[in-house]
Amino acid sequence: MTRCKFQCTEVARKAVWNKPGEFVFAAKFAAVYNDSPENKAFFDATPCGNLEVSTYKDDRFTPGEFYFLDISLVVKEEVGA
């Protein structure tokens, strides 16, 4: 598993392209930089990166807050499970 640390930079309400009248909340994240000892350690391992995810709830992410992203390999047997 690889753990990344991101900071939420923006949350914006966006229309769902194929569902008129429905909205999602698009959250943008950027990899942390070295403004603290912990962030410096993450920056040294993953100095750049961006992430954008959308949710139907507006209270999932807050601009300015930090979040971990854990990435792990899915083995073939787990696909479709």
PAMIGU-871547 format. One record per residue: residue in three letters; x, y, z of N, C-alpha, C in turn. Coordinates in steps of 0.05 Angstrom, whole numbers, always signed. Example, Ala and Ser with C-alpha at 12.3 -4.5 7.8 and 13.67 -1.06 7.14 Angstrom:
<recs>
ALA|+264|-114|+156|+246|-90|+156|+264|-66|+156
SER|+257|-45|+142|+273|-21|+143|+258|+1|+157
</recs>
This chain:
<recs>
MET|+17|-24|+0|+0|+0|+0|+18|+25|+0
THR|+9|+45|-14|+22|+71|-14|+3|+91|-2
ARG|+13|+107|+17|-4|+127|+30|+5|+154|+20
CYS|-14|+170|+10|-8|+197|+0|-24|+216|+18
LYS|-14|+241|+20|-27|+261|+36|-34|+284|+18
PHE|-60|+291|+17|-70|+313|+0|-84|+334|+16
GLN|-85|+358|+6|-101|+379|+18|-123|+386|-2
CYS|-147|+388|+9|-170|+397|-8|-167|+426|-14
THR|-167|+433|-40|-164|+461|-48|-189|+474|-57
GLU|-210|+458|-64|-234|+470|-74|-257|+449|-74
VAL|-281|+458|-68|-305|+441|-72|-325|+459|-87
ALA|-334|+449|-111|-352|+464|-128|-376|+448|-135
ARG|-399|+460|-136|-423|+447|-145|-424|+447|-175
LYS|-428|+423|-187|-428|+421|-216|-453|+405|-225
ALA|-464|+413|-247|-487|+399|-258|-478|+371|-269
VAL|-495|+352|-266|-490|+325|-277|-497|+326|-307
TRP|-478|+320|-324|-481|+325|-352|-505|+309|-364
ASN|-511|+286|-354|-532|+270|-367|-557|+268|-350
LYS|-559|+284|-328|-583|+285|-311|-590|+313|-305
PRO|-606|+326|-322|-614|+354|-318|-627|+358|-290
GLY|-618|+379|-277|-628|+386|-251|-614|+373|-228
GLU|-595|+354|-233|-580|+341|-212|-552|+353|-211
PHE|-540|+352|-187|-514|+364|-182|-496|+344|-167
VAL|-470|+348|-171|-450|+334|-155|-432|+356|-143
PHE|-416|+348|-123|-397|+366|-111|-369|+357|-118
ALA|-356|+371|-135|-329|+364|-145|-309|+375|-126
ALA|-293|+358|-114|-272|+366|-95|-245|+362|-109
LYS|-228|+383|-107|-201|+382|-118|-181|+381|-95
PHE|-160|+365|-100|-139|+361|-80|-112|+364|-93
ALA|-93|+373|-77|-65|+375|-86|-47|+361|-65
ALA|-26|+349|-74|-7|+336|-56|+5|+357|-38
VAL|+10|+350|-12|+20|+369|+7|+49|+377|+0
TYR|+56|+400|+11|+84|+409|+7|+97|+410|+35
ASN|+121|+419|+37|+137|+415|+61|+134|+438|+81
ASP|+110|+443|+91|+106|+464|+111|+105|+453|+140
SER|+110|+427|+143|+112|+415|+170|+130|+390|+167
PRO|+140|+380|+189|+157|+356|+186|+142|+332|+173
GLU|+117|+328|+181|+102|+306|+168|+97|+311|+139
ASN|+89|+336|+132|+84|+342|+103|+110|+340|+87
LYS|+133|+349|+99|+158|+347|+85|+164|+317|+78
ALA|+159|+299|+97|+163|+271|+91|+146|+261|+68
PHE|+121|+269|+67|+104|+262|+45|+113|+275|+19
PHE|+122|+301|+21|+131|+315|-3|+156|+302|-14
ASP|+174|+292|+3|+198|+279|-6|+192|+253|-21
ALA|+170|+240|-14|+162|+214|-27|+145|+219|-51
THR|+127|+238|-50|+109|+244|-73|+106|+274|-75
PRO|+125|+287|-90|+126|+316|-91|+104|+329|-106
CYS|+90|+315|-122|+68|+328|-137|+46|+308|-143
GLY|+22|+319|-147|-1|+303|-153|-26|+318|-149
ASN|-46|+312|-165|-73|+324|-163|-94|+302|-164
LEU|-116|+308|-152|-138|+289|-151|-164|+305|-152
GLU|-183|+295|-167|-210|+307|-167|-230|+284|-165
VAL|-248|+287|-145|-269|+267|-141|-296|+282|-139
SER|-318|+269|-145|-344|+281|-142|-361|+264|-124
THR|-378|+277|-109|-396|+263|-91|-424|+276|-93
TYR|-444|+261|-84|-471|+273|-84|-477|+289|-59
LYS|-459|+286|-39|-463|+301|-13|-442|+324|-12
ASP|-451|+347|-3|-433|+370|-2|-415|+371|+23
ASP|-419|+354|+42|-404|+355|+67|-382|+334|+69
ARG|-374|+322|+48|-353|+301|+49|-325|+313|+53
PHE|-320|+335|+39|-293|+347|+40|-294|+377|+45
THR|-273|+387|+58|-273|+416|+65|-247|+428|+55
PRO|-249|+450|+39|-225|+463|+29|-207|+471|+53
GLY|-181|+466|+50|-161|+473|+70|-155|+449|+88
GLU|-172|+429|+89|-167|+405|+106|-149|+385|+91
PHE|-136|+368|+107|-118|+348|+96|-131|+321|+97
TYR|-124|+304|+77|-136|+277|+75|-114|+258|+65
PHE|-116|+233|+75|-98|+212|+66|-112|+197|+43
LEU|-96|+189|+23|-106|+172|+2|-88|+147|+2
ASP|-101|+124|+8|-87|+99|+9|-91|+84|-17
ILE|-70|+77|-30|-71|+63|-56|-60|+35|-52
SER|-76|+15|-60|-66|-13|-58|-75|-27|-83
LEU|-59|-47|-90|-65|-63|-114|-89|-81|-110
VAL|-106|-82|-130|-129|-101|-129|-119|-126|-144
VAL|-120|-149|-131|-112|-174|-144|-136|-184|-160
LYS|-130|-199|-181|-151|-208|-200|-174|-222|-186
GLU|-168|-237|-165|-190|-252|-152|-209|-234|-138
GLU|-201|-209|-131|-218|-190|-117|-236|-175|-137
VAL|-229|-174|-162|-244|-159|-181|-272|-171|-184
GLY|-292|-155|-182|-319|-164|-184|-331|-176|-159
ALA|-315|-176|-138|-324|-187|-112|-342|-167|-98
</recs>
